[in-house]
Amino acid sequence: MGTSFLTIFIISISALVAHNKLANVDYRLGLLMGLGRIIGAKIGLRLAEYVPQALFNKIFALLLVVVAVRMIFAKV
């Protein structure tokens, strides 16, 4: 697992450098998204403790279906 994360990290840094040279990087948006991800992960972890596993799985499956449908119709 650590090797996978290291590989992803290296590829991400490489992509960041390449896109930065093309002036395609919005650092402010990236920081805001990162902050939202950290806060959301903390809140989600706390909420998941109070939700039964079966219900959590159903909610997660529904979320995946909604995202998939949005992706399908966004390309049309």
C-alpha positions, 0 to 999 in steps of 0.5 A, a space after each residue: 500500500 505504501 508503494 502505491 501511495 509513493 507512486 501516486 505522489 511522484 506522478 502527481 508531483 510530476 503532473 503538477 510541475 508540468 501543468 505549472 509550466 503551462 500556467 494551468 495550476 490554480 493553487 487557491 482552488 487546490 488549497 480550498 479543495 484540499 481543506 474541504 477534503 480534510 474537513 469532510 474526512 474528519 466529519 465523515 469519520 465521526 458520522 460513520 461511527 453512528 451509522 450502521 454498516 448496512 445503511 452506510 453501504 446503501 448510502 454509498 451505493 446510492 451516491 455512486 449511482 448519482 455520480 455515475 448518472 451525472 457523469 453520463 449526462 454531463 458528456 451529452 
